[in-house]
Amino acid sequence: MLEITRIRENKTEIIELLKLRNMDAAAQIEKIIAVDADWRSNKQKQDSLLAESNALAKEIGQLFKLGKREEAEEAKKRGGEIRDEEKKLDEVVGKLADELQSLLYEIPNVPHSSVPLGNSDEDNVKISEAGEIPTVGADWIPHWELAKKYDLIDFDMGVKVTGAGFPFYMGKGARLQRALINFFLDEARDAGYKEVIPPFLVNEASGYGTGQLPDKEGQMYHDAQGDLYLIPTAEVPLTNMYRNVMLAEADLPLKTTAYTPCFRREAGSYGSDVRGLNRLHQFDKVEIVRVEHPNQSYAVLDQMVAYVQGLLTKLGLPYRTLRLCGGDLGFTSALTFDLEVYSAAQDKWLEVSSISNFETYQANRLKLRFKGADKKKSLAHTLNGSALALPRIMAALLENNQTSTGINIPEVLVPYTGFDKI
């Protein structure tokens, strides 16, 4: 959520930068400023009445002590009038505060100035490409056929038991999945991230804290009875660990990682993009989350991108790095880099990681602040990244490493799988 002081002081700049998202926010920003001005005006009246009420209470006591009963009763009458005015103002101020909050929730994060113009993922800018794209054999088949051939993943069983997008991992497929999870967690630990096992359900406040609500409410699975949401990513519980927390500057940076299943409705998904593991309603992911000093966050974002690139290099997967354009940028992000791996049998690039800097947008919702040596309180910056999302990694590993005699396992995973070939 954008800070209201930032909107008041940088209105023109914010409106211009939001145009990178193909958004004309002028009317919304003006409305926010107007509601804020109305709220501040009424809050000032409320504060003045409170001060008058407190002074009057002291005066009444003094008048009674001095035996000036008639004047005291007159002052009490004024006190009653003030209470009536305060009650009306409380209602006005409360409604204005709620309206302001709702309006602020509707405004996405301001893109970083380096975010390119564009309407969709076709306009994302390729930053780099690495790794050798394999030569596809004439008999190569996509991962969903490989999964059936070697009894690795049962998509039909998932449909039977739950529905489309909820596969069963079987035998060596399950072991490879678990190997990837453990490999990613060990790598994160070695990079200084603290491992956490968080809840897979969160409350509404947590959804608002990281920005999934109200923006992606329809994409989240909701338990109405408990008013809890299945997490779409470990980002939500990990970042909400620091909701309403005042840190010391010396506490920064905070680095956490977690493996969790992730649950997403993915409403509106269709076509070839949803075949096999390409798009699921439940999938596994290892996430990295950082809370940083604002002065360090963009250098840290580059470090996080390099870290995830290193994972893909160790797995032997060809990948490319993209800077997302404004039209493809997530609601809460100021700048995002996507990493995609090449899927040989499908002849396409598959997104496996998004690494984002949210600057103060999440921290403002979370009330996540730190106190410097000068005792000044500031909002922290939050960042996160997929390190990594497993389904498309699994798809690329199966497809890119297939041979006439089976599927080769990357060397770094062999200590985790216990086998070097399927």
Helices and strands as residue ranges (DSSP letters): H 4-9, H 11-18, G 19-21, H 26-65, H 69-105, G 121-123, E 125-130, H 143-149, E 153-154, H 155-161, E 168-169, H 171-190, E 194-195, E 201-203, H 204-210, G 217-219, E 222-223, E 228-230, H 235-240, E 246-248, G 249-251, E 254-263, G 271-274, E 282-292, H 297-314, E 319-323, G 326-328, E 335-343, E 348-357, H 361-366, E 369-371, E 377-379, E 381-389, H 390-400, E 402-403, E 406-407, G 411-413, H 414-417
